[in-house]
Each structure stands twice: as C-alpha cells, then as structure tokens.
Amino acid sequence: MGETRYEAEVVVVGGGPAGLTAAIALAGGGIPTALVTGQPRRTDNRTTALLAGSVAALEALGVWERCRAEAGALRTMRIVDDTDRLWRAPEVRFEAAEIGLDAFAWNIENRHLADALQGRAAEIDQLVRIEQDARAADISDGHIRISLADGGSVTARLGVAADGRRSLCRAAAGIETDSHGYPQTAFTFNLAHARPHGDISTEFHTAHGPFTLVPLPGLRASLVCVVAPVEAARIEALGGDALDAEIERRSHSILGKVQVEPGHGAFPLGIEMARRFAARRIALIGEAGHVIPPIGAQGLNLGLRDAATIAELAVAARRAGDDVGGEEVTDEYDRRRRADVKSRTAAVDLLNRSLLTDFLPAQSVRGLGLYVLDRIGPLRRAMMREGVAPRLSEPRLMRGEAL
Ligand SMILES: Cc1cc2nc3c(=O)[nH]c(=O)nc-3n(C[C@H](O)[C@H](O)[C@H](O)COP(=O)(O)OP(=O)(O)OC[C@H]3O[C@@H](n4cnc5c(N)ncnc54)[C@H](O)[C@@H]3O)c2cc1C
C-alpha cells in the first residue's frame, strides 16, 4: 500500500468527540475537510451531560437523532453538603422548569455519542477520514502539513487541533499551557439501581471532592466519585459486592440497592489551559485547549462550543473568499473563546478549592453562597441560565441554526 497524500482546506487532528463534531460542522458547511482520527483508543466508560446548546448543535448537525434514545434527561439538580464540617451549606435544588427548560442537560455514555458522530461523519461527502496517527505538524508558506504514520501527509490551510491533552499540533503552533494538579482522583462508574432516579442529578459535596450521580435512561445512572489519592488505591481494589456496598453507602442509599457495572475509569484531576487558543494556522479545540475537573458538566460542552465557533468562522471566511486559516480567523477564534473558557475554568477551580480547603472562612463563604442561591430566586435563575448557556459568544450552531 502506498503513502497517503491528501489536500484539503481544513485538517482536523483527533477523532474524539470535539474533533468529530468540528469535522462534521466544517464539512457540512461545504469545506473540504480531512479528519486524522488516530488509532482507535481504549474504551471510555465516561458519560457526558450535554447542555441545551450542545444538544441544539448536535441536532442541527444531524447527530442527535442517532443517539437521543440513549440519553437520560437531567431535570433537577441537587447539591448536598456531605462534609461534616462546622459550616455546612443548605441543600440546594435547581429545577429546569424554573427557567423554562425541559431539562438542564441530557446524559449520554460517550461510546453512544461517538457511534452517532462517526455514523454521521461517514455520510458527508466533503469529509475524508484518515485512520492514522499524526506524527508531526509543520507550518509554512500559508499551509499546514500533517505527516502521517504511513509516511504520507495531509496539507491544508487551517489545522484544527483536537488531539487532546498532549496535543502535538499545539506544540507545533508554539502555544504553551499553564497547569496545576489537585490531590484528587475521579473514578467513573455506571450502575443499575433499585429506586427510580426521577431525572434528578445529585451532587454530594464531600471534603475530598464531589460524588455525583447523573441519570441515564431507565434504572441506570452514571457516577463520578472524586477521592483523595490515598482513598483511590482502596477503591481501585474493590470489586463485586464490596464495591456495590461502598457506592451505596456513599450515595446514602438514595437510589436503593446499586449494582456497579463492569469497568471503570480513573482520572487524576487538574487544570490545564493554553495561553492562546489559536496561532500560526492552528486552532485548539476541546482538551487540546483546556482541561478542567468534572464539576458542573462543563468540559466537553466547552469543547463543542469551540468546535461550533471555529466551524462558523471558517465557513464564513470561505464564503467571503478569504483564507480559512488566515490571521483574521485564528485571532477572532482566540478572542471569542477566551472569556467563555477562562470564566468557566475559574468558577470550577474556585468551587473545587472551596471544597478541599480546611480554612473556615472559605467554607462559610461557600455555604453562604449556596444559601443565597437557595433563597433568592432571580439570582438562582440567572446562575442557572448562565450555567447552561453563556450570554456572550454563543455560536450559531448552539442556537440550533445551520451554518
Ligand atoms: C471523570 C470525567 C467526567 C466528565 N464528565 C463530563 C460531563 O459530564 N460533561 C462534559 O461536558 N464533559 C465532561 N468531561 C470532560 C470530557 O470528557 C472531555 O472534555 C472530552 O472527553 C474531551 O474530548 P476531546 O475530543 O477534546 O479529547 P479526547 O476525547 O481526548 O480526544 C482526543 C483524540 O485525539 C486523538 N489523538 C491524540 N493524538 C493524536 C495524533 N497524534 N494523531 C491523531 N489523533 C490523535 C486521540 O486518540 C483521541 O481520539 C468529563 C471528564 C472526566 C475526566
């Protein structure tokens, strides 16, 4: 077999959910696009709570109809202080109906979302998928060239880096990141349970991080359980009845008897953010641009907003006869994504730190904040609206509009 040689206008590197969404949006908008997917990765048992804007975008892209039956509605969010500390916050409930929404989010297993995205990508003529790893990225003479594992290459005018945390494209663009770790590990489990969840997601705030149950269709839920590293080794060693009992104890039996399904994920938590979101013909999307802890279901929702934004800008540039990878596009992309990514990262960081701290005033401020949210309706509703959709810089796809 010979080397792959391909010319496109845009090359997307990375076939995770952010990369697939960007490729579908770009090619669906009429831009010849190559998607370098990399080798199939290990199984991901995570789920994603897709906020209303993400669902609207997936609907507009013809993806949602392929997977909506697999998603569970999240209509009520409960936050319960489970810290045993002196200053404990009151329980707070947020109802989607209070801000006129059917649901805050739809929770879906990543494997079902990936199947739906791959199925839709295969239908689009302007999209060519190359199932190889990118080995290098070079930028010169108004082009980006991606070298492939088989010795071939893809050339394009814009590179969309969706190649995750250790992004090769980000390094090629010379973009540095700022990062810090937390003394926390997040376990992901899926489970069957005896009592109906009633479309309620419950987040227990413990002294080591959140323990969050999110509804899936039927009598199933996903769980993200954040623990200190010393606890992580103990949980990792549990299995069978002992693990079921541990999870039921930590969930205060609100879902009755639980049965943990085989397989789990374990993720050391931290924050990492690129100093710019685009430079030198490369735009960073998803975890290539930002990694945040799984609090408040923001990570991939931000990644999908990145994908929708770069597609909107590139499609508009092409229709105007401009360079899709020119500085007008990349600078505008950086500008549009900055406030959204930074403000959400800062909010998640603050919330996580306020849980971990033993500093009494910080605990009381957090407790007071939740108390105020519980009591003051307009403030609570404003926060709920901002949590599900940013006021600023919402791309058109997130409003359900085609490109
Ligand atoms: C415990 C946990 C729970 C979470 N829950 C939520 C949630 O409820 N809601 C939410 O919005 N977010 C959530 N997130 C965040 C979300 O999972 C991530 O934001 C998302 O998976 C990142 O997708 P991505 O496409 O950017 O990156 P990835 O999924 O990492 O995809 C990157 C892809 O690039 C490929 N790749 C890498 N290098 C190369 C190369 N050289 N050549 C070709 N391909 C390459 C990889 O194989 C991979 O397929 C959670 C995260 C964690 C850890």
The ligand as an SDF file (V2000), in Angstrom:
LIG
                    3D

 53 58  0  0  0  0  0  0  0  0999 V2000
  -14.4170   11.8870   35.0080 C   0  0  0  0  0  0  0  0  0  0  0  0
  -14.8100   12.8370   33.9160 C   0  0  0  0  0  0  0  0  0  0  0  0
  -16.1450   13.1440   33.6890 C   0  0  0  0  0  0  0  0  0  0  0  0
  -16.5100   14.0790   32.7020 C   0  0  0  0  0  0  0  0  0  0  0  0
  -17.8440   14.4190   32.5530 N   0  0  0  0  0  0  0  0  0  0  0  0
  -18.1740   15.3960   31.6760 C   0  0  0  0  0  0  0  0  0  0  0  0
  -19.5430   15.8500   31.5310 C   0  0  0  0  0  0  0  0  0  0  0  0
  -20.4800   15.3650   32.1780 O   0  0  0  0  0  0  0  0  0  0  0  0
  -19.8060   16.8610   30.6480 N   0  0  0  0  0  0  0  0  0  0  0  0
  -18.8150   17.4340   29.9050 C   0  0  0  0  0  0  0  0  0  0  0  0
  -19.1050   18.3540   29.1280 O   0  0  0  0  0  0  0  0  0  0  0  0
  -17.5250   17.0000   29.9890 N   0  0  0  0  0  0  0  0  0  0  0  0
  -17.1880   16.0280   30.8530 C   0  0  0  0  0  0  0  0  0  0  0  0
  -15.8790   15.6260   30.9650 N   0  0  0  0  0  0  0  0  0  0  0  0
  -14.8780   16.1750   30.0440 C   0  0  0  0  0  0  0  0  0  0  0  0
  -14.8940   15.4090   28.7370 C   0  0  0  0  0  0  0  0  0  0  0  0
  -14.8720   14.0130   28.9660 O   0  0  0  0  0  0  0  0  0  0  0  0
  -13.7130   15.8350   27.8660 C   0  0  0  0  0  0  0  0  0  0  0  0
  -13.8030   17.2410   27.7160 O   0  0  0  0  0  0  0  0  0  0  0  0
  -13.7780   15.2060   26.4840 C   0  0  0  0  0  0  0  0  0  0  0  0
  -13.7280   13.8210   26.5340 O   0  0  0  0  0  0  0  0  0  0  0  0
  -12.6010   15.7130   25.6460 C   0  0  0  0  0  0  0  0  0  0  0  0
  -12.8430   15.4040   24.2970 O   0  0  0  0  0  0  0  0  0  0  0  0
  -11.7540   15.7730   23.2020 P   0  0  0  0  0  0  0  0  0  0  0  0
  -12.3500   15.3440   21.8990 O   0  0  0  0  0  0  0  0  0  0  0  0
  -11.2980   17.1630   23.3720 O   0  0  0  0  0  0  0  0  0  0  0  0
  -10.4810   14.8800   23.5930 O   0  0  0  0  0  0  0  0  0  0  0  0
  -10.2590   13.3150   23.5530 P   0  0  0  0  0  0  0  0  0  0  0  0
  -11.5170   12.5830   23.8200 O   0  0  0  0  0  0  0  0  0  0  0  0
   -9.0840   13.0560   24.4420 O   0  0  0  0  0  0  0  0  0  0  0  0
   -9.8660   13.0410   22.0510 O   0  0  0  0  0  0  0  0  0  0  0  0
   -8.5890   13.2860   21.5400 C   0  0  0  0  0  0  0  0  0  0  0  0
   -8.4060   12.3500   20.3530 C   0  0  0  0  0  0  0  0  0  0  0  0
   -7.2240   12.7070   19.6690 O   0  0  0  0  0  0  0  0  0  0  0  0
   -6.5790   11.5190   19.2820 C   0  0  0  0  0  0  0  0  0  0  0  0
   -5.1590   11.8260   19.0820 N   0  0  0  0  0  0  0  0  0  0  0  0
   -4.2380   12.1910   20.0010 C   0  0  0  0  0  0  0  0  0  0  0  0
   -3.0490   12.3770   19.4320 N   0  0  0  0  0  0  0  0  0  0  0  0
   -3.2300   12.1300   18.1100 C   0  0  0  0  0  0  0  0  0  0  0  0
   -2.3600   12.1330   16.9810 C   0  0  0  0  0  0  0  0  0  0  0  0
   -1.0500   12.4240   17.1100 N   0  0  0  0  0  0  0  0  0  0  0  0
   -2.8870   11.8210   15.7760 N   0  0  0  0  0  0  0  0  0  0  0  0
   -4.1880   11.5290   15.6170 C   0  0  0  0  0  0  0  0  0  0  0  0
   -5.0520   11.5130   16.6580 N   0  0  0  0  0  0  0  0  0  0  0  0
   -4.5740   11.7850   17.8820 C   0  0  0  0  0  0  0  0  0  0  0  0
   -6.8310   10.5430   20.4230 C   0  0  0  0  0  0  0  0  0  0  0  0
   -6.6920    9.2040   20.0160 O   0  0  0  0  0  0  0  0  0  0  0  0
   -8.2920   10.8810   20.7450 C   0  0  0  0  0  0  0  0  0  0  0  0
   -9.1890   10.1360   19.9690 O   0  0  0  0  0  0  0  0  0  0  0  0
  -15.5030   14.6890   31.9250 C   0  0  0  0  0  0  0  0  0  0  0  0
  -14.1520   14.3680   32.1330 C   0  0  0  0  0  0  0  0  0  0  0  0
  -13.7980   13.4610   33.1300 C   0  0  0  0  0  0  0  0  0  0  0  0
  -12.3470   13.1380   33.3570 C   0  0  0  0  0  0  0  0  0  0  0  0
  1  2  1  0
  2  3  1  0
  2 52  2  0
  3  4  2  0
  4  5  1  0
  4 50  1  0
  5  6  2  0
  6  7  1  0
  6 13  1  0
  7  8  2  0
  7  9  1  0
  9 10  1  0
 10 11  2  0
 10 12  1  0
 12 13  2  0
 13 14  1  0
 14 15  1  0
 14 50  1  0
 15 16  1  0
 16 17  1  0
 16 18  1  0
 18 19  1  0
 18 20  1  0
 20 21  1  0
 20 22  1  0
 22 23  1  0
 23 24  1  0
 24 25  2  0
 24 26  1  0
 24 27  1  0
 27 28  1  0
 28 29  2  0
 28 30  1  0
 28 31  1  0
 31 32  1  0
 32 33  1  0
 33 34  1  0
 33 48  1  0
 34 35  1  0
 35 36  1  0
 35 46  1  0
 36 37  1  0
 36 45  1  0
 37 38  2  0
 38 39  1  0
 39 40  1  0
 39 45  2  0
 40 41  1  0
 40 42  2  0
 42 43  1  0
 43 44  2  0
 44 45  1  0
 46 47  1  0
 46 48  1  0
 48 49  1  0
 50 51  2  0
 51 52  1  0
 52 53  1  0
M  END
$$$$
